[in-house]
Each structure stands twice: as C-alpha cells, then as structure tokens.
Amino acid sequence: MDSFKQIIGKNINEVDLDESPDFFIAALEYDTKLCGKRYPSSKFKIADLDYFNMISFSELFRKDKIVIIWYHDDIITDLEFYHLENDFDVLFSDYYIIKKAIDNGLAHELTEGDTKYLGASRLSEKVSQPNSERLANKREFVLKKKYLQKIINEISMTCF
C-alpha cells in the first residue's frame, strides 16, 4: 500500500493504475458540497453483464476489497481501503434481484432503483435476453453512487 501513497498530489491521467489480483482499484472523481462534504461523481464498473452467461456472485466479488483513489480536478487527493465483505449480504441480495429479473425474461424492466448497492447500469446498445423475445439494453455491474457515498461516510478522511 505504500506505493499507492506516492500518487497523492499527482494528476490522475499521469498515473498507471494496473489491476490487482487481490482488490479492486477504483479511480473515482468526487465533487464537494458547500459544507465541505465530498460525494462521488460516478459509479464504479465491476464487470460486463452477459445475460446468457451470467457471472456468479462469488466470481463477481472474487476480490473482496477495494482501494479507492479519489481525485478532484484531475488531482489525486485521497486513498481509502474498504472491505466489501462487510456488505456482502446487501450486495448478494442485489445480485439475486438482478439475476431473477434476467432469468424471468425481464431484463428490459431492470432499473438501478431496484437495488441498493449493486446496480445493473444500462448501456445504449440493445441485445437479446433469455426467456423473452423483447430486446433489452446491454448492462454492466456497477457499485452505485449511493454505495460509494456510504463508503465515504463510513471511512474518515484518513489515508492509509
């Protein structure tokens, strides 16, 4: 983790963020409210969602930790480490809701409002889905902004 500390203050576009076998690495931009509290500007993509060959929950979360590299105006300001397994009960429930809709031929009806932390974010391309003649938007699994905000709220501004 010490190697990550060296990137604070650097431009996000000049840093090489290689994947890790042990944890997700999320470079996330944030904005700040007038009171000084920060909030994430975007979701974090975990994986593409293939309706006909859906990834299992255990494979989706084979990495159970996340290093969040926060940046603002392209400058890295903070690093945080979070254990996703703390929330596996909610993440699994969300996964099950998404999987059940797809299994029932209702992928076209999925919305991110159906789940709490794990979302099936819509993409513009339409594709076929199992058990339905209807086309559905292609999707990707994401950690929702609401969940990222929860992480921010639980972790103080302390860096590792």
C-alpha positions in Angstrom: 0.0 0.0 0.0 2.9 2.3 0.5 3.4 2.5 -3.3 -0.1 4.0 -3.6 0.7 6.8 -1.1 3.2 8.1 -3.6 0.5 9.1 -6.1 -1.3 11.6 -3.8 -1.0 15.0 -5.4 -0.3 13.6 -8.9 -2.5 14.1 -12.0 -4.9 11.1 -12.4 -4.1 11.0 -16.2 -0.3 10.5 -15.5 -0.7 7.5 -13.1 -0.7 3.9 -14.3 -3.4 2.1 -12.3 -2.7 -1.6 -13.0 -5.3 -4.2 -12.0 -4.6 -6.1 -8.8 -5.4 -9.8 -8.2 -6.2 -9.0 -4.5 -8.5 -6.0 -4.7 -10.5 -3.7 -7.0 -8.8 -0.4 -7.8 -11.3 2.4 -8.4 -10.2 5.8 -9.5 -13.2 7.9 -8.7 -13.8 11.6 -9.2 -15.6 13.5 -6.5 -17.3 16.8 -6.0 -17.7 18.8 -2.8 -20.8 20.2 -1.3 -20.8 23.7 0.1 -20.4 22.3 3.6 -17.2 20.6 2.5 -18.5 17.1 2.4 -17.4 15.2 -0.7 -19.6 12.9 -2.9 -18.8 10.6 -5.8 -19.3 11.9 -9.3 -19.8 8.5 -10.9 -20.5 4.8 -10.4 -17.7 2.2 -10.4 -17.9 -0.5 -13.1 -17.1 -4.0 -11.8 -17.9 -6.2 -14.9 -19.9 -6.5 -18.0 -23.3 -8.3 -17.6 -23.8 -11.1 -20.1 -27.5 -12.2 -20.0 -26.8 -15.6 -21.4 -23.7 -16.4 -19.4 -24.1 -14.5 -16.1 -21.1 -14.4 -13.8 -21.6 -15.9 -10.4 -21.7 -13.8 -7.3 -18.5 -15.4 -6.0 -16.7 -14.7 -9.3 -18.0 -11.2 -9.5 -16.7 -10.5 -6.0 -13.6 -12.7 -6.1 -11.9 -9.5 -4.9 -13.4 -8.6 -1.6 -11.6 -5.4 -1.0 -11.4 -2.1 -2.9 -8.8 0.7 -3.0 -10.5 3.9 -3.9 -8.3 6.6 -5.4 -10.2 9.8 -5.0 -9.4 12.7 -7.4 -10.8 16.2 -8.0 -9.9 18.4 -10.9 -7.7 15.6 -12.1 -5.5 15.7 -9.0 -5.4 12.7 -6.7 -6.3 13.8 -3.1 -7.0 10.7 -1.1 -6.7 6.9 -0.9 -9.1 4.7 1.0 -9.2 1.0 1.6 -12.5 -0.8 2.2 -13.6 -4.4 2.8 -16.5 -5.1 0.6 -17.3 -8.3 2.5 -18.8 -6.1 5.2 -21.7 -5.6 2.8 -21.9 -9.0 1.1 -25.4 -9.6 2.5 -26.8 -6.5 0.7 -24.6 -7.0 -2.4 -25.8 -10.6 -2.7 -29.5 -9.6 -2.3 -29.0 -7.0 -5.1 -27.3 -9.6 -7.3 -30.2 -12.0 -6.8 -32.7 -9.3 -7.8 -30.8 -8.7 -11.0 -30.4 -12.4 -11.7 -34.0 -13.2 -11.0 -35.2 -10.5 -13.5 -32.9 -11.8 -16.2 -34.0 -15.5 -15.5 -37.6 -14.4 -15.8 -37.1 -12.6 -19.1 -37.5 -9.2 -17.6 -34.0 -7.7 -18.2 -35.7 -4.9 -20.2 -37.5 -3.8 -17.0 -34.5 -3.6 -14.7 -33.7 -0.2 -13.2 -31.0 0.8 -10.8 -33.7 1.7 -8.4 -34.5 -2.0 -7.9 -31.3 -2.5 -5.9 -29.4 -0.8 -3.1 -25.6 -1.1 -3.7 -25.0 -3.2 -6.8 -26.6 -1.9 -9.9 -27.2 -3.2 -13.5 -26.3 0.0 -15.3 -27.9 0.5 -18.7 -25.9 1.0 -21.8 -27.4 2.3 -25.1 -26.9 -0.9 -27.2 -29.9 -3.3 -27.3 -29.3 -7.1 -27.1 -31.4 -10.2 -26.9 -32.2 -11.7 -23.5 -33.1 -15.2 -22.2 -36.8 -16.2 -21.9 -38.1 -13.2 -23.8 -38.5 -12.0 -27.4 -38.0 -8.4 -26.2 -34.7 -6.7 -26.6 -33.1 -5.3 -23.5 -30.4 -2.7 -23.1 -26.9 -4.1 -22.6 -25.8 -3.7 -19.0 -22.8 -3.7 -16.7 -22.5 -4.4 -13.0 -21.6 -1.3 -11.0 -21.2 -0.2 -7.5 -23.8 2.6 -7.3 -23.0 6.1 -6.2 -25.2 5.6 -3.2 -22.9 2.7 -2.1 -19.8 4.7 -2.8 -21.3 7.5 -0.6 -21.9 5.0 2.2 -18.2 4.0 2.0 -17.2 7.7 2.1 -19.4 8.2 5.2 -18.0 5.1 7.0 -14.4 5.9 6.3 -12.9 9.1 7.7 -10.7 11.2 5.6 -7.7 9.3 7.0 -5.5 7.9 4.3 -3.6 4.6 4.8 
